[in-house]
Amino acid sequence: MSQTNTSLLDEVVQWSQETCRQEIKSVLPKLTSLHYEAATWNDRLRILKIITEMFLPHIGLSELEEECFSKILPKAAAMFDNMMKEIMNQVGELSSQNTELCTFLRNILQAMVQLIDALSICVRHVASFEEGLCLDAIRSLPTCILKVLRETFQHCKDSEIVYCGRLSLVADLLQGLFKEAYSLQKSLLEVLDRISLDSSASDEEVSDIVTVIHSLLDICSIISNLDIALHANTWKFLIKQSLKYQSLVEEQLHHGDIVNSLSDNLLASLQSCVETAEQIKLAGLQETVQSPEYKLFQKTAKMCRFFANTLVHYIKEFKYFLTKKSSCFHQLYLQIFSKSPPSLCAPLLPTALAGELSASALVPMDAFLLQLLPLRPFAEVVLQPDVWLSSEHELPHFLMLVNILGQLLSQPEEVMELWYSGSQFPEDTPRLPLYQAIFISFRQCYTERKVPVRLPGVMLKGQAQVEVTLHQHICVQLCASVAVLPPVFFPVLERCLMEAVLQADTPTALLAVDVWCFTARYGTAELCLHHVLLIAQLVKACNSECYQLLHLGLLLRRMVFLMTPSHQLELVAEFSPSKVENLPVWHHVLVRALSQDVRLRVETEIIALMQRTLMEWEDGGYKLGQVDKVNAALGSLLSLLRGHPSPEEQCSLSVLRMITQLWSRMNPSQLQTHLVLQDTLKLLLSATTVIVKNIKPETISQGLLCLEAVVSQKCPDYLLLAALGFLSSLGKIFFPEDCQGQILPRLSGVFGALLADKSWLLHQHALEAFSYFAGNTNHEEVISQSLCVEETKTKVINYLSKTVNLLEDVESRLTRLKLEKVVIEQHNKKLESKESGSDKQASDTEAITDSEPSPKRARQETNAEEYDRHIQTAQNSLKALHALVESKANTTAPPPTWLKAKLQQLMTLIREITSVRHTT
């Protein structure tokens, strides 16, 4: 700086305030020019201080921007930026030994503090004007200050990295720099808050306000970890300004950046809360509310609540500018709920802390969803078919759908239509109906259902709230929704219930059955009749081996209980039990669900049909080709027996006679070669279990003889399960001495074989059946004879004493359940793909003309299966012959003389078979 300019500055600093006021017109332009041309930071800073301290107080509001701010503030901001760059360039060489560099850097930091102080003087001067404050009068001030604040806060945030272990050399100055910046921002925001723009504001003013808001957004991203109060106050002002000038700035604001930043801050606060709560738990400080950790948790939870509520408020005001953020909002909800119970990946926190966390983060999510419900893009994201979710987000997504279901009740019709109906036209983005999405999501929550996770139940007057399973929770919510569902959406509900019943996952089908039964009970009797007739028709049309029959049968069984007597008569008239083709329907109806008159009619027709079927079978020479008809009638008879409150008392002589007749026709040697007889055996075992007290010992002996034949060979699990039910029922039967020799050894042998089964499912059922039998029987020798194998005996003893061999830890159990989920889902998909393939084949078959129908071909045996079938037949015949020879050994009736010769012929035949060589 020249000598003349230095002399001017030396002279000016000696002036009084009055002299400055008088000379301002002539001297201020010179000073601003000198400030612009100054070559060093010290000179520029000296001039800046003279202007702000001595001349600024005498400049009016209308002259501030043109005469002062526009000329000095841009250079001041540039100087601050250059200072920051110089620090970054030199700080690498900083050390306690390098005193010269240390002094140099400290001098720069002190100069930065002085510059911020000069800017504070500018803000205080602007604040001194009580009226007429407008943005045009101070346009350069916010821009300059916000730039300086941003660089200051960024430098303080990065100080540990920048100074790399040498922070102590400048820590005092950095602390002072932060405090000055903190105070400067507070003052600036107070000034900006006093400014008001109306609809007549110029484009430049609107642009300036937008710039201020975006600059504050940048600052928020920097100060998030510096100071909680500063962070919160900056966000409050940012949102306040956005709403204050909403009509002016809504087209220009970076809405996506704002909600992204709010979401990130919310998640960061929530994560910090969770980590602090875990530290409190580990340190055992749950009860110490005055501990520093607990106070930090409360502060962080408060910030979490602040960000959640702020985000909700912003979405409420600008929702139609945020449609492109729908996917982000969905993910935000999932992430928040994945960090809190009942999510399986959430940490287990003390009850009090978990409650505070829920109030801070989870409760505001109700209002969050409420604002998003009218947005079609959000509905399309949430309800998209085949939405991919990570395992930790499946339960949160399900809970979101349930929350939406509860909130739809208060929404206008067009919002309900958006969520309830799904996509309507091909050009629409695919969108599932809400009910269908809920059932699909419930199906995906396999692990959570098995744990099971617990959710708050319904509050009942005079009772404490209890936690319930996922099934109970959603069932109540769905039924409550159905109770107030507008009639226009009932067709969609019915379609979704039907799809859920017909899919392969049984727990999901059970949920749909529960809701369907509520719908029928809550609705009119005519609606119930309509549903029952539809379901009965589907049951009748189902293949006996398809999984849908199980679900539909359960639904039919429960729905019949809800029908009026007159409507039950209509069901009987529509599906008369006297016709064979209607028997599949009555397999699934419990007669105790029927009124007395209807029940008597159904019983009479079923028994008459059973008698007629047996007579036809007998007249036809008991041919195997007619066994299917016998099984159909027997299945209905079984349902009749099970349907009575006291089946033993209701068992008529005709039923007993028919059961006994069927047992007499059961040939053990045919059970392995003719699979249809295994179905007959299963039905007979189940029917006999119900009326076992009325069955004669010789019939029971015949049943055990048949069981010996099938247990010793490979047979279906359903048959063995029926056998276990039959065996356990024998515990209440006392056998006369004259038949104990035939029955008890066979009973012990069958029990022993089933208890040794390698299938864990059968083994568990065998333990339960044996336990029941042992607790009721008077024939204690059966117990000891069944446990001849030491390993079996040990397992039974452990079961009876409830001994747990290996206690599975939580992590191992969750891992196992997740692996199970994959297997179960693959199995379900295989069932569904197989069923859809069958449907396609059926539709293709229907397309063939009726002129030349193609007969259905039986499945062709493989080579190995054919060999196995003949071997099984031979083995069974030889075993039966061996048993016959042994039983006659101690009698006066020896075997025929030709028996030995015939056996020699068989041995010769066996040698010939084994000597045959095949070319390869």
Helices and strands as residue ranges (DSSP letters): H 3-12, H 17-37, H 41-50, I 51-55, G 56-58, H 61-63, I 64-69, H 70-90, G 91-93, H 99-127, G 135-138, H 140-157, H 159-163, G 167-169, H 171-194, H 203-223, H 228-244, H 246-249, H 255-283, H 292-318, G 319-321, G 323-325, H 326-338, H 351-357, I 358-362, H 364-372, H 376-382, H 391-407, G 408-410, H 413-420, H 434-444, H 446-450, E 454-456, E 467-469, H 470-483, G 487-489, H 490-502, H 506-522, H 525-541, H 547-560, H 565-574, G 580-582, H 583-586, G 591-593, H 596-619, G 624-626, H 627-642, H 647-650, H 653-664, G 668-670, H 675-690, G 692-694, H 697-711, H 717-729, G 730-732, H 737-755, H 760-776, H 780-786, H 790-800, H 810-847, H 863-887, H 899-915
